[in-house]
Amino acid sequence: MTEVGTESKSRGTTIAGIVLALTGLSHFVAPQLYEGLTKSAFPTDTRQHVYIDGGIETAVGLGLAVRKTRKLAVLGLLAYLVYMGVNVARNR
């Protein structure tokens, strides 16, 4: 990949990380927006899980936004997706 292509990919990942972090923060500002989605994975204590998910998304997003922490953040994102998928499947 060319240097320009790598720089563009890095910028895109940074922007995606910032968007994910802002989405995570919005869980704390307007948790009711996420309760319907979260209820399928966590039918009890849903509001608490909305906040937990918001914290995880904020942390992973910030990790993706910073080049030095990006690889670890990708692992965190994969773990988070598995965690959510398992909980949705378990509560069907």
DSSP file (Angstrom, degrees, kcal/mol; ACC not computed):
  #  RESIDUE AA STRUCTURE BP1 BP2  ACC     N-H-->O    O-->H-N    N-H-->O    O-->H-N    TCO  KAPPA ALPHA  PHI   PSI    X-CA   Y-CA   Z-CA
    1    1 A M              0   0    0      0, 0.0     2,-0.0     0, 0.0     5,-0.0   0.000 360.0 360.0 360.0 142.4    0.0    0.0    0.0
    2    2 A T     >  -     0   0    0      1,-0.1     4,-2.3     4,-0.0     5,-0.2  -0.257 360.0-110.2 -72.9 163.6    1.3    3.5   -0.8
    3    3 A E  H  > S+     0   0    0      1,-0.2     4,-2.4     2,-0.2     5,-0.2   0.889 120.8  51.1 -61.4 -39.8    2.2    6.0    1.9
    4    4 A V  H  > S+     0   0    0      2,-0.2     4,-2.4     1,-0.2    -1,-0.2   0.914 110.0  49.6 -64.6 -42.6   -0.8    8.1    0.9
    5    5 A G  H  > S+     0   0    0      2,-0.2     4,-2.2     1,-0.2    -2,-0.2   0.887 111.6  48.5 -63.5 -39.7   -3.1    5.0    1.1
    6    6 A T  H  X S+     0   0    0     -4,-2.3     4,-2.4     2,-0.2    -1,-0.2   0.903 111.4  49.5 -66.6 -41.7   -1.8    4.1    4.5
    7    7 A E  H  X S+     0   0    0     -4,-2.4     4,-2.3     2,-0.2    -2,-0.2   0.896 111.6  49.1 -63.9 -40.4   -2.3    7.7    5.8
    8    8 A S  H  X S+     0   0    0     -4,-2.4     4,-2.3     2,-0.2    -2,-0.2   0.899 111.4  49.0 -66.0 -41.2   -5.8    7.8    4.4
    9    9 A K  H  X S+     0   0    0     -4,-2.2     4,-2.2     2,-0.2    -2,-0.2   0.906 111.3  50.2 -64.5 -41.8   -6.6    4.4    6.1
   10   10 A S  H  X S+     0   0    0     -4,-2.4     4,-2.3     2,-0.2    -2,-0.2   0.907 110.5  49.1 -63.2 -42.7   -5.2    5.7    9.4
   11   11 A R  H  X S+     0   0    0     -4,-2.3     4,-2.5     1,-0.2    -1,-0.2   0.903 110.3  51.4 -63.5 -41.5   -7.3    8.9    9.2
   12   12 A G  H  X S+     0   0    0     -4,-2.3     4,-2.5     1,-0.2    -2,-0.2   0.893 110.2  48.6 -62.7 -40.0  -10.4    6.8    8.5
   13   13 A T  H  X S+     0   0    0     -4,-2.2     4,-2.4     2,-0.2    -2,-0.2   0.890 110.3  51.7 -67.3 -39.2   -9.7    4.6   11.5
   14   14 A T  H  X S+     0   0    0     -4,-2.3     4,-2.3     2,-0.2    -2,-0.2   0.932 111.7  46.4 -61.4 -46.0   -9.2    7.7   13.7
   15   15 A I  H  X S+     0   0    0     -4,-2.5     4,-2.6     2,-0.2    -2,-0.2   0.916 111.8  51.0 -63.6 -43.4  -12.5    9.2   12.5
   16   16 A A  H  X S+     0   0    0     -4,-2.5     4,-2.5     1,-0.2    -1,-0.2   0.898 110.0  51.1 -61.0 -40.0  -14.3    5.9   13.1
   17   17 A G  H  X S+     0   0    0     -4,-2.4     4,-2.6     2,-0.2    -1,-0.2   0.910 110.0  48.5 -63.2 -43.0  -12.8    5.7   16.6
   18   18 A I  H  X S+     0   0    0     -4,-2.3     4,-2.5     2,-0.2    -2,-0.2   0.913 111.6  49.7 -64.0 -42.3  -14.0    9.2   17.4
   19   19 A V  H  X S+     0   0    0     -4,-2.6     4,-2.3     2,-0.2    -2,-0.2   0.918 111.9  48.4 -62.6 -43.0  -17.5    8.4   16.1
   20   20 A L  H  X S+     0   0    0     -4,-2.5     4,-2.6     2,-0.2    -2,-0.2   0.917 111.4  50.2 -63.6 -42.6  -17.6    5.2   18.2
   21   21 A A  H  X S+     0   0    0     -4,-2.6     4,-2.4     2,-0.2    -2,-0.2   0.909 111.2  48.4 -62.5 -41.8  -16.4    7.1   21.3
   22   22 A L  H  X S+     0   0    0     -4,-2.5     4,-1.8     2,-0.2    -1,-0.2   0.884 110.5  51.4 -65.6 -37.8  -19.0    9.8   20.8
   23   23 A T  H  X S+     0   0    0     -4,-2.3     4,-0.7     2,-0.2    -2,-0.2   0.918 109.4  51.2 -63.1 -42.6  -21.7    7.1   20.3
   24   24 A G  H >< S+     0   0    0     -4,-2.6     3,-1.1     1,-0.2     4,-0.4   0.920 109.0  50.0 -59.6 -44.5  -20.5    5.6   23.6
   25   25 A L  H >X S+     0   0    0     -4,-2.4     3,-1.5     1,-0.3     4,-1.1   0.838 100.8  64.0 -63.6 -32.7  -20.8    8.9   25.4
   26   26 A S  H 3X S+     0   0    0     -4,-1.8     4,-2.8     1,-0.3    -1,-0.3   0.735  87.7  70.9 -66.3 -19.9  -24.3    9.3   24.0
   27   27 A H  H << S+     0   0    0     -3,-1.1    -1,-0.3    -4,-0.7    -2,-0.2   0.827 102.9  43.7 -61.6 -30.1  -25.3    6.2   26.1
   28   28 A F  H <4 S+     0   0    0     -3,-1.5    -1,-0.2    -4,-0.4    -2,-0.2   0.772 115.6  46.8 -85.7 -27.9  -24.9    8.4   29.2
   29   29 A V  H  < S+     0   0    0     -4,-1.1    -2,-0.2     1,-0.2    -3,-0.1   0.884 133.7  11.2 -80.7 -41.9  -26.6   11.5   27.7
   30   30 A A    ><  +     0   0    0     -4,-2.8     3,-1.7    -5,-0.1     4,-0.4  -0.531  68.5 163.7-137.7  68.1  -29.7    9.7   26.3
   31   31 A P  T >> S+     0   0    0      0, 0.0     3,-1.6     0, 0.0     4,-0.8   0.785  70.2  70.9 -60.8 -27.4  -29.7    6.1   27.6
   32   32 A Q  H 3> S+     0   0    0      1,-0.3     4,-0.5     2,-0.2     3,-0.3   0.781  88.0  65.0 -61.8 -25.5  -33.4    5.6   26.6
   33   33 A L  H <4 S+     0   0    0     -3,-1.7    -1,-0.3     1,-0.2     4,-0.3   0.770 108.6  39.1 -65.9 -24.7  -32.3    5.6   23.0
   34   34 A Y  H <> S+     0   0    0     -3,-1.6     4,-2.6    -4,-0.4     5,-0.2   0.514  89.9  88.2-105.1  -7.7  -30.4    2.4   23.6
   35   35 A E  H  X S+     0   0    0     -4,-0.8     4,-2.2    -3,-0.3    -2,-0.1   0.888  86.8  52.8 -63.6 -38.8  -32.7    0.5   25.9
   36   36 A G  H  X S+     0   0    0     -4,-0.5     4,-0.6     1,-0.2    -1,-0.2   0.901 114.7  41.8 -62.5 -40.7  -34.7   -1.2   23.1
   37   37 A L  H >4 S+     0   0    0     -4,-0.3     3,-0.5     1,-0.2     4,-0.4   0.885 116.9  47.6 -71.7 -39.3  -31.5   -2.5   21.5
   38   38 A T  H >X S+     0   0    0     -4,-2.6     4,-2.8     1,-0.2     3,-1.0   0.793  96.1  72.6 -75.2 -28.5  -29.8   -3.5   24.7
   39   39 A K  H 3< S+     0   0    0     -4,-2.2    -1,-0.2     1,-0.3    -2,-0.2   0.822  90.2  59.3 -58.9 -33.1  -32.9   -5.3   26.1
   40   40 A S  T << S+     0   0    0     -4,-0.6    -1,-0.3    -3,-0.5    51,-0.2   0.830 116.3  33.5 -67.8 -29.4  -32.5   -8.2   23.7
   41   41 A A  T <4 S+     0   0    0     -3,-1.0    -2,-0.2    -4,-0.4    -1,-0.2   0.790 135.2  25.1 -91.1 -32.2  -29.0   -8.9   25.1
   42   42 A F     <  +     0   0    0     -4,-2.8    -1,-0.2     1,-0.1    -2,-0.1  -0.718  62.3 172.3-136.8  82.4  -29.7   -7.9   28.7
   43   43 A P  S    S+     0   0    0      0, 0.0     2,-0.4     0, 0.0     3,-0.3   0.730  70.5  55.1 -68.9 -21.3  -33.4   -8.2   29.6
   44   44 A T  S    S+     0   0    0      1,-0.2     5,-0.1     2,-0.1     0, 0.0  -0.878 117.7   9.2-111.3 148.0  -32.7   -7.5   33.3
   45   45 A D  S  > S+     0   0    0     -2,-0.4     4,-1.8     3,-0.1    -1,-0.2   0.876  78.3 164.5  54.1  41.0  -30.9   -4.5   34.6
   46   46 A T  H  >  +     0   0    0     -3,-0.3     4,-2.1     1,-0.2     5,-0.2   0.891  66.9  52.6 -58.1 -45.6  -31.1   -3.1   31.0
   47   47 A R  H  > S+     0   0    0      1,-0.2     4,-1.9     2,-0.2    -1,-0.2   0.902 107.5  52.6 -60.9 -41.1  -30.2    0.5   32.0
   48   48 A Q  H  > S+     0   0    0      1,-0.2     4,-2.1     2,-0.2    -1,-0.2   0.906 110.2  48.5 -60.0 -40.9  -27.1   -0.6   33.8
   49   49 A H  H  X S+     0   0    0     -4,-1.8     4,-3.0     2,-0.2    -1,-0.2   0.818 104.3  59.3 -71.0 -30.8  -26.0   -2.5   30.7
   50   50 A V  H  X S+     0   0    0     -4,-2.1     4,-2.3     2,-0.2    -1,-0.2   0.933 109.3  44.9 -59.4 -44.4  -26.7    0.6   28.6
   51   51 A Y  H  X S+     0   0    0     -4,-1.9     4,-2.3     2,-0.2    -2,-0.2   0.900 112.8  50.0 -66.9 -41.2  -24.1    2.4   30.7
   52   52 A I  H  X S+     0   0    0     -4,-2.1     4,-2.4     2,-0.2    -2,-0.2   0.941 112.0  48.0 -62.1 -46.7  -21.6   -0.5   30.6
   53   53 A D  H  X S+     0   0    0     -4,-3.0     4,-2.9     1,-0.2     5,-0.2   0.899 110.1  53.0 -60.6 -40.9  -21.9   -0.7   26.8
   54   54 A G  H  X S+     0   0    0     -4,-2.3     4,-2.2    -5,-0.2    -1,-0.2   0.900 109.5  48.6 -61.4 -41.0  -21.5    3.1   26.6
   55   55 A G  H  X S+     0   0    0     -4,-2.3     4,-2.4     2,-0.2    -2,-0.2   0.913 112.7  47.5 -64.6 -43.2  -18.3    2.9   28.7
   56   56 A I  H  X S+     0   0    0     -4,-2.4     4,-2.9     2,-0.2     5,-0.3   0.933 112.9  48.2 -64.1 -46.0  -16.9    0.0   26.6
   57   57 A E  H  X S+     0   0    0     -4,-2.9     4,-2.4     1,-0.2   -33,-0.2   0.877 111.7  50.3 -64.2 -37.1  -17.7    1.8   23.3
   58   58 A T  H  X S+     0   0    0     -4,-2.2     4,-2.4    -5,-0.2    -1,-0.2   0.944 113.5  45.0 -64.3 -47.3  -16.1    5.0   24.5
   59   59 A A  H  X S+     0   0    0     -4,-2.4     4,-2.2     2,-0.2    -2,-0.2   0.925 115.8  45.6 -63.9 -45.8  -12.9    3.2   25.6
   60   60 A V  H  X S+     0   0    0     -4,-2.9     4,-2.4     2,-0.2    -1,-0.2   0.915 112.4  52.1 -64.9 -42.2  -12.7    1.2   22.4
   61   61 A G  H  X S+     0   0    0     -4,-2.4     4,-1.8    -5,-0.3    -2,-0.2   0.921 110.6  46.7 -60.3 -45.3  -13.4    4.2   20.3
   62   62 A L  H  X S+     0   0    0     -4,-2.4     4,-1.1     1,-0.2    -1,-0.2   0.889 111.0  53.7 -64.1 -37.9  -10.7    6.3   22.0
   63   63 A G  H  < S+     0   0    0     -4,-2.2     3,-0.4     1,-0.2     6,-0.3   0.890 109.6  47.3 -62.6 -39.6   -8.3    3.3   21.6
   64   64 A L  H  < S+     0   0    0     -4,-2.4    -1,-0.2     1,-0.2    -2,-0.2   0.833 106.6  58.6 -69.1 -32.4   -9.0    3.2   17.8
   65   65 A A  H  < S+     0   0    0     -4,-1.8     2,-0.6    -5,-0.2    -1,-0.2   0.754  97.4  68.1 -70.5 -24.0   -8.5    6.9   17.5
   66   66 A V  S >X S-     0   0    0     -4,-1.1     3,-1.3    -3,-0.4     4,-0.6  -0.873  75.6-146.8-103.5 121.3   -5.0    6.8   18.8
   67   67 A R  G >4 S+     0   0    0     -2,-0.6     3,-0.9     1,-0.3     4,-0.4   0.848  95.5  56.9 -55.0 -40.0   -2.5    5.0   16.6
   68   68 A K  G 34 S+     0   0    0      1,-0.2    -1,-0.3     2,-0.1     4,-0.2   0.762 115.4  36.1 -67.0 -25.0   -0.4    3.6   19.5
   69   69 A T  G <> S+     0   0    0     -3,-1.3     4,-2.3    -6,-0.3    -1,-0.2   0.342  87.7 102.7-108.2   5.8   -3.4    1.8   21.0
   70   70 A R  H <X S+     0   0    0     -3,-0.9     4,-2.3    -4,-0.6     5,-0.2   0.887  78.2  50.3 -61.6 -44.8   -5.2    0.8   17.8
   71   71 A K  H  > S+     0   0    0     -4,-0.4     4,-1.7     1,-0.2    -1,-0.2   0.920 113.5  46.0 -63.1 -43.1   -4.2   -2.9   17.8
   72   72 A L  H  > S+     0   0    0      1,-0.2     4,-2.2     2,-0.2    -1,-0.2   0.892 111.3  53.3 -64.8 -38.8   -5.2   -3.4   21.4
   73   73 A A  H  X S+     0   0    0     -4,-2.3     4,-2.7   -10,-0.2    -2,-0.2   0.866 104.6  54.7 -65.0 -36.7   -8.5   -1.6   20.7
   74   74 A V  H  X S+     0   0    0     -4,-2.3     4,-2.4     2,-0.2    -1,-0.2   0.911 108.7  48.6 -63.0 -41.6   -9.2   -3.9   17.7
   75   75 A L  H  X S+     0   0    0     -4,-1.7     4,-2.4     2,-0.2    -2,-0.2   0.909 111.7  50.0 -63.0 -41.2   -8.9   -6.8   20.1
   76   76 A G  H  X S+     0   0    0     -4,-2.2     4,-2.4     2,-0.2    -2,-0.2   0.898 109.6  51.1 -62.2 -41.1  -11.2   -5.1   22.5
   77   77 A L  H  X S+     0   0    0     -4,-2.7     4,-2.4     2,-0.2    -2,-0.2   0.917 110.3  48.5 -63.3 -43.8  -13.7   -4.4   19.8
   78   78 A L  H  X S+     0   0    0     -4,-2.4     4,-2.1     2,-0.2    -2,-0.2   0.919 112.2  48.9 -62.7 -43.3  -13.7   -8.1   18.7
   79   79 A A  H  X S+     0   0    0     -4,-2.4     4,-2.6     1,-0.2    -2,-0.2   0.900 110.9  51.1 -62.7 -40.4  -14.1   -9.2   22.4
   80   80 A Y  H  X S+     0   0    0     -4,-2.4     4,-2.5     2,-0.2    -2,-0.2   0.904 109.1  50.2 -63.7 -42.7  -17.0   -6.8   22.8
   81   81 A L  H  X S+     0   0    0     -4,-2.4     4,-2.5     2,-0.2    -1,-0.2   0.894 112.3  47.0 -64.2 -40.1  -18.7   -8.0   19.7
   82   82 A V  H  X S+     0   0    0     -4,-2.1     4,-2.9     2,-0.2     5,-0.2   0.935 111.4  52.0 -64.6 -46.2  -18.4  -11.6   20.9
   83   83 A Y  H  X S+     0   0    0     -4,-2.6     4,-1.8     1,-0.2    -2,-0.2   0.910 113.3  43.9 -55.9 -46.4  -19.7  -10.6   24.3
   84   84 A M  H  X S+     0   0    0     -4,-2.5     4,-2.4     2,-0.2    -1,-0.2   0.927 113.5  50.7 -67.2 -45.0  -22.7   -8.9   22.8
   85   85 A G  H  X S+     0   0    0     -4,-2.5     4,-2.4     1,-0.2    -2,-0.2   0.901 109.9  49.7 -60.4 -43.0  -23.4  -11.8   20.3
   86   86 A V  H  X S+     0   0    0     -4,-2.9     4,-2.5     1,-0.2    -1,-0.2   0.910 112.1  48.3 -63.4 -42.5  -23.3  -14.4   23.1
   87   87 A N  H  X S+     0   0    0     -4,-1.8     4,-1.5    -5,-0.2    -2,-0.2   0.876 111.0  49.5 -68.8 -37.0  -25.7  -12.5   25.3
   88   88 A V  H  < S+     0   0    0     -4,-2.4    -2,-0.2     2,-0.2    -1,-0.2   0.944 114.4  45.6 -64.3 -46.6  -28.1  -11.9   22.5
   89   89 A A  H >< S+     0   0    0     -4,-2.4     3,-1.0     1,-0.2    -2,-0.2   0.882 111.9  51.9 -63.5 -38.9  -28.1  -15.6   21.6
   90   90 A R  H 3< S+     0   0    0     -4,-2.5    -1,-0.2     1,-0.2    -2,-0.2   0.816 111.1  47.2 -68.2 -30.6  -28.4  -16.7   25.2
   91   91 A N  T 3<        0   0    0     -4,-1.5    -1,-0.2     1,-0.2    -2,-0.2   0.185 360.0 360.0-101.6  17.6  -31.4  -14.5   25.8
   92   92 A R    <         0   0    0     -3,-1.0    -1,-0.2    -4,-0.1    -2,-0.1   0.466 360.0 360.0 -77.9 360.0  -33.5  -15.4   22.8
